[in-house]
Amino acid sequence: MNTVAFHTFGCKLNFSETSTIERKFKQKGYKKIPINDNPNKVIINTCSVTENADKKCKELIKKIKNKSPKTEIDIIGCYAQLKPKEISQINGVNLVLGMKEKFEISNYFNDKKEKILHSKINGITKFNATYSINERTRAFLKIQDGCNYGCSFCTIPLARGKSRSNTINEVLNKINKLISKGSKEIVLSGINIGDFGIVNGKRKESFTDLIIAIEKINKKIRFRISSIEPNLLNDKIIKVISKSNKFLNHFHMPLQSGNNKILKDMSRRYTKELYEKKVKKIKSLMPDACIGGDVIVGFPGESKSDFKETYKFINNLSINYLHVFPYSERVNTRADIMKNKIPTNEKALRSKMLRILSDKKKRFFYDKNIGLKKSVLFEKGKKNDWVNGFTENYIKVKVPYNDNIIGKIKSVRLRKTTNDLTVIGDLI
Ligand code: SF4
């Protein structure tokens, strides 16, 4: 029997795409085995959001080749779309597939004629629906792909192409399928999901329509929205979610900077004032809601006082955690040729400051919830005799390990925040 192993870098969307490709290989009779067990083939689904992601991919290829010289290595994903030639020249790479071709990879298994199968990204309008299910608990459902925005630092539109979506009907079908497979929570995922609704190059529906349609599903299931641009999170969506017993009170909105000059240079489509307005709107309707945001530090031209402004803005904002990224130069982006690049050590310092601030905010939020009763979906995996899960409002909770609660939603009273930012809970 042919054996295959998978490795995925990057975002949840990549993981959901790998899962779908895994199922295709299974249908063709391949057996999935761990990467260290000398598989016949390894599929690496790459990311290219940071310079580091490229480096990690190259290191992995080398490691596989050293351990299993006969294993064929196929590369797919954002890095494969952006730099197919460069990747094909890495020692050990068998085949490189572009964004359009990657979903057909199981058909190219024995095709050795070409080393690169790759189409230009602009011509892709077809949407490929994918999902991954995390041990019958949380599923990541891709509803949208690509992006039409063109932020100056971002390679995603070059790697993934134009915005395109599934239809609402098809999303509802997929949701029903996931529920029948036992999913208790579905995370609606995409690159720019607030832009949902473009089908075959034309706008047909909207993300607001989708939220309203999902809200009408008559089944017990939880939904999260993975991440949404602040300018696309409209009041109607916030209102529907605030009254919903399906959508959880957890939002993730990329902020990127708390300085309007930097936001403009990044070509972001909002100001810090608009971001703050959205946070206030959410908190006014759902005081318990968890709000997270992404921030890029050390963008070209971000002076010390610009950064200070961002720091102060976030410090005063009612958001509850941050994902912090030091700015990473990407070729073929407008930011790459901007002047006044920030030194690496300064970027590291700014990252550290914001990560400390993030922990402080998260701890404050967790502590505010101590004593409250929450619903926790427990996930697979024993961690030092504990089992973890997340509340509706995205608080990480642990209780003493109990096999019977894995994959189930249980009522928990929150007791104490630990040093590693998890809340110890008591089942009730
Ligand atoms: S919105 Fe901006 S950062 Fe997000 S994927 Fe589109 S171009 Fe990239």
Residues whose N, C-alpha, C, O or C-beta is under 5 A from the ligand:
A	BS01	SF4	C147 Y149 G150 C151 C154 I156 I191 N192
